[in-house]
Amino acid sequence: MPSDSPLSELRLARLVGLRMCHDLGGVAGTVGNALELLGGAGGEAADIALEAATVLRRRLLLWRALLGGQGEATLGTLLGLLEGQLAGGRAAADAQALDHGWMVTEETVPVLLAAMLVGGEALPRGGMVRLAGDWTREVVVLPDGPRAAWPAALVRAVAGAPPAGEPTGREVLPLWLAAAARPAGVRLGLALPPGEGAGPLVLTLPH
């Protein structure tokens, strides 16, 4: 975000926290409800609790990495963190043609994860978030699915424009992507095709 943006770092951190509460709260509620049923429902309730606890743990690991707590990691590790997390599980990552052993620097990890998650948010009806690039100059993220469209907050963030109004929790990922890209030296570019669909989001890596 530009230095004259009304969205301070503290407010952005608060929005990130709110988004985490939103994502984790539903799963935590399921765990609590299932545990309350353990006495009467037996194994079925235990299975529900175990499944919800697993989802909760995976989301926590993803958010930890998204906030910069992962350190350097392979592309394969990051794709593993994203499994089942794109568009609420309705979308999947497509990086089959890439070397999953490629090392992503500590500074770039939050940028790549945020870009992929925003790619999932561009797919309201699911689809594929395709990842391509040569890993020395730029990485391309492309949402591919019915009614694919980048969030308006991403378009503004990439353009360096401040939010249109008071940001909501749903807009935090594009803001976080732009905020994480700057210290990592990653330049964001977005191609907007005419008509329907979403063009590629280009992450130009530092040399």
Sequence and secondary structure as in RCSB ss.txt:
>XXXX:A:sequence
MPSDSPLSELRLARLVGLRMCHDLGGVAGTVGNALELLGGAGGEAADIALEAATVLRRRLLLWRALLGGQGEATL
GTLLGLLEGQLAGGRAAADAQALDHGWMVTEETVPVLLAAMLVGGEALPRGGMVRLAGDWTREVVVLPDGPRAAW
PAALVRAVAGAPPAGEPTGREVLPLWLAAAARPAGVRLGLALPPGEGAGPLVLTLPH
>XXXX:A:secstr
  TT S  HHHHHHHHHHHHHHHHHHHHHHHHHHHHTHHHHTHHHHHHHHHHHHHHHHHHHHHHHHTT S SEEH
HHHHHHHTTTGGGGTEEEE TTS TT EE TTTHHHHHHHHHHHHHT TT EEEEEEE SSSEEEEEEESTT   
 HHHHHHHTT   SSS  GGGHHHHHHHHHHHHHT EEEE   SSSS   EEEE   
